[in-house]
Amino acid sequence: MRGTFFRSDTRHPVNAPDEMFKNGFTKRDAAILNPQLRFPGGDTESPDIVPTSAVCFTRDFLAAPLFPVRDLTIDSWVFAVDLDVSAVYNTQEVQWEHVTKHKLLAGKSDAEAAEVLWTMFGQERATNEIEAKDIIGAVSVRRNFAPSMSIWNGGRFTCVEYKANPGYAGSVELANKTRSTMQDFVDKSSALTMPSRDKGIIASKPNVPT
């Protein structure tokens, strides 16, 4: 089974030196064989992926522009990718299992639960590599996190331009559907809303086609 996922990245899909439609995505530390977890908030909160151990993405198009988080004033490209779900690490599921196994939400208010689940609202997934042939296309997005300038409160974004990947080797029907959907966002030029941290209070969703 295959599914459509989304990765936000500042690198350009076509222009040199990035050429992501040509090069695809690889993790920064090839010596790490599979995605690894870390607990930056301690083991009483949901875990996070070690950034160098995987290529991270999301199943939620609206959540994709939350990333990258280092500089929220920079716009990005959201790449639509078509992946074999058996090769996808369901980060969100692992996070939810940790929280429920250790009963970390017991007695918590919604605000306190959002603190425990702080890593989950991006509905993150991970893999070792995304090949260029699995990239359907990319839409440039203009991000706006004002006035808070914090991903915790979410933000808004508009779609500016869509580029289809001529090297995509998957379904023509999916390529056409993705192009149509993204171009509609571009043409309407409507501001779309990213999720905020309080949206993290949801159970894991399976790796299913969107």
Secondary structure as GFF3:
##gff-version 3
##sequence-region A 1 210
A	DSSP	beta_strand	2	9	.	.	.	ID=ss1
A	DSSP	alpha_helix	20	23	.	.	.	ID=ss2
A	DSSP	beta_strand	25	26	.	.	.	ID=ss3
A	DSSP	beta_strand	37	38	.	.	.	ID=ss4
A	DSSP	beta_strand	48	49	.	.	.	ID=ss5
A	DSSP	three_ten_helix	51	53	.	.	.	ID=ss6
A	DSSP	beta_strand	55	58	.	.	.	ID=ss7
A	DSSP	three_ten_helix	64	66	.	.	.	ID=ss8
A	DSSP	beta_strand	76	84	.	.	.	ID=ss9
A	DSSP	three_ten_helix	85	87	.	.	.	ID=ss10
A	DSSP	alpha_helix	91	101	.	.	.	ID=ss11
A	DSSP	alpha_helix	110	116	.	.	.	ID=ss12
A	DSSP	beta_strand	124	127	.	.	.	ID=ss13
A	DSSP	beta_strand	129	130	.	.	.	ID=ss14
A	DSSP	three_ten_helix	132	134	.	.	.	ID=ss15
A	DSSP	beta_strand	135	144	.	.	.	ID=ss16
A	DSSP	three_ten_helix	151	153	.	.	.	ID=ss17
A	DSSP	beta_strand	156	164	.	.	.	ID=ss18
A	DSSP	alpha_helix	172	188	.	.	.	ID=ss19
A	DSSP	beta_strand	192	193	.	.	.	ID=ss20
A	DSSP	three_ten_helix	197	200	.	.	.	ID=ss21
###
